[in-house]
Amino acid sequence: MRCPSCGIDRDKVIDSRAADDGAAIRRRRECEECGRRFTTYERIERAAPLMVVKRDGTRVPFDTDRLARGVLIACGKRPIPVVDREALVREVEESLQRDFEKEVESREIGRRVAARLRDLDSIAYIRFASEHYDFKSLDDLIDAASRLRDQPRDLPNQRPLFPEGQA
């Protein structure tokens, strides 16, 4: 592991423990050259990456950074803490890794992101939904906002605001 400060790859591990989600190991390290302390995370890497089946049928490897960019764009300048956005991305990624072995459809990823954004921030949800569900008109946007306002937030296993095939 190279020190982010001086670039030397001599360090010692000061502390190791399970990360918050339990799917990674958090290691606190100290550079033996400059003395700077830094944290690293180790995750299990799959032998074959999860493939995303896009709407046109093409397959691409799952990319966490792309997922994070989509969430960042949806959140825009909303007052959503970075830790909440990162947690959303981590939760979606972990649920996909847990529930799918080889392939997942892009619409399933979008559905999971939308569900979590809905609980996080309604404006970010509408921004994301307008792209994911491919709104064609202002009426689609108004309908989504009405459904969002009228549907109780505390129901477990609630129906998605847009069943498959509807926008």
C-alpha positions in Angstrom: 0.0 0.0 0.0 1.5 3.3 -1.0 1.3 6.3 1.4 -1.1 8.9 -0.1 1.3 11.6 1.3 4.8 10.5 0.3 4.2 7.6 -2.0 6.4 5.2 -0.2 5.1 1.6 0.1 6.3 0.8 3.6 3.6 1.0 6.2 2.3 -0.8 9.3 -1.2 -1.8 10.2 -2.2 -0.1 13.5 -5.8 -1.4 13.7 -8.1 -3.8 11.7 -11.8 -4.3 12.1 -14.9 -5.0 10.1 -16.3 -2.0 8.3 -19.7 -0.7 9.1 -21.4 -2.9 6.6 -19.5 -6.1 7.5 -18.6 -6.7 3.9 -15.2 -5.1 4.1 -12.2 -4.9 6.5 -11.1 -1.4 7.6 -7.4 -1.1 8.3 -5.8 1.9 9.9 -2.2 2.3 8.7 0.8 4.4 9.5 3.6 5.2 6.9 7.0 4.2 8.3 8.6 6.9 6.2 6.6 10.1 6.9 4.5 9.0 9.9 1.2 9.9 8.2 -1.8 7.8 9.1 -4.4 6.7 6.6 -7.3 4.2 6.3 -7.8 1.5 3.7 -10.7 -0.8 3.1 -10.5 -4.4 1.7 -13.4 -6.0 -0.1 -13.9 -9.4 -1.5 -13.5 -9.3 -5.3 -15.7 -11.6 -7.3 -14.0 -13.9 -9.8 -16.3 -12.7 -12.6 -17.7 -9.2 -12.4 -21.4 -8.6 -12.3 -22.6 -7.8 -15.8 -25.3 -5.2 -16.5 -27.8 -6.0 -19.3 -28.7 -2.6 -20.8 -32.0 -1.9 -22.5 -30.6 -2.5 -26.0 -29.3 -5.9 -24.9 -25.6 -5.1 -24.6 -23.7 -6.2 -21.6 -21.2 -4.1 -19.7 -19.4 -4.7 -16.4 -21.1 -3.2 -13.3 -19.4 0.1 -12.5 -19.8 1.5 -9.0 -18.4 4.9 -10.1 -21.1 5.2 -12.8 -23.7 4.4 -10.2 -22.3 7.1 -7.8 -22.2 9.7 -10.7 -25.9 9.0 -11.4 -26.8 9.5 -7.8 -24.7 12.7 -7.6 -26.4 14.1 -10.6 -29.8 13.3 -9.2 -29.0 14.9 -5.9 -27.6 18.0 -7.6 -27.4 20.9 -5.2 -29.8 19.3 -2.7 -28.8 19.4 1.0 -28.0 15.7 1.1 -24.8 14.7 3.1 -22.1 12.9 1.2 -22.2 10.1 3.7 -25.9 9.5 2.8 -25.1 9.4 -0.9 -22.2 7.0 -0.4 -24.4 4.8 1.8 -27.1 4.7 -0.9 -24.5 3.6 -3.5 -23.0 1.0 -1.1 -26.4 -0.4 -0.2 -27.5 -0.7 -3.9 -24.2 -2.3 -4.9 -24.3 -4.8 -2.0 -27.9 -5.7 -2.7 -27.1 -6.4 -6.3 -24.0 -8.5 -5.4 -26.1 -10.5 -3.0 -29.2 -11.0 -5.2 -27.6 -11.5 -8.6 -24.8 -14.0 -9.5 -23.8 -13.1 -13.0 -26.2 -10.5 -14.7 -28.6 -7.8 -13.7 -30.8 -5.7 -15.9 -30.1 -2.0 -15.8 -33.8 -1.3 -15.0 -33.4 -3.3 -11.8 -30.5 -1.1 -10.8 -32.5 2.0 -11.6 -35.5 0.6 -9.6 -33.3 0.1 -6.5 -31.7 3.5 -6.8 -35.1 5.2 -7.2 -36.5 3.4 -4.2 -33.7 4.5 -2.0 -33.7 8.1 -3.4 -37.4 8.3 -2.7 -36.7 7.7 1.0 -33.7 10.1 1.0 -35.0 13.2 -0.9 -38.1 13.6 -3.0 -36.6 16.1 -5.4 -33.6 13.9 -6.1 -36.1 11.0 -6.6 -38.1 13.0 -9.2 -34.9 14.0 -11.0 -33.7 10.4 -11.2 -37.1 9.0 -12.0 -37.5 11.5 -14.9 -34.5 10.0 -16.6 -34.9 6.3 -15.5 -38.6 6.1 -16.3 -38.1 8.2 -19.5 -40.7 10.8 -18.9 -42.1 12.0 -22.2 -44.2 15.0 -21.1 -44.9 17.4 -18.3 -47.9 15.3 -17.4 -45.6 12.3 -16.6 -43.7 14.6 -14.2 -46.8 15.9 -12.6 -48.2 12.3 -12.3 -44.9 11.2 -10.6 -45.0 14.1 -8.2 -48.6 13.4 -7.3 -47.9 9.7 -6.7 -45.0 10.6 -4.5 -47.0 13.1 -2.5 -50.0 10.7 -2.0 -48.2 7.4 -1.2 -47.4 6.9 2.5 -43.6 6.6 3.1 -43.7 4.1 6.0 -45.2 1.1 4.3 -42.9 -2.0 4.1 -42.6 -3.6 0.7 -44.6 -0.8 -1.0 -45.4 -0.9 -4.7 -43.0 1.1 -6.9 -44.5 4.4 -8.0 -44.1 3.2 -11.6 -44.7 -0.5 -12.3 -42.6 -1.9 -15.1 -43.7 -0.6 -18.5 -45.3 2.5 -17.1 -43.9 6.0 -16.8 
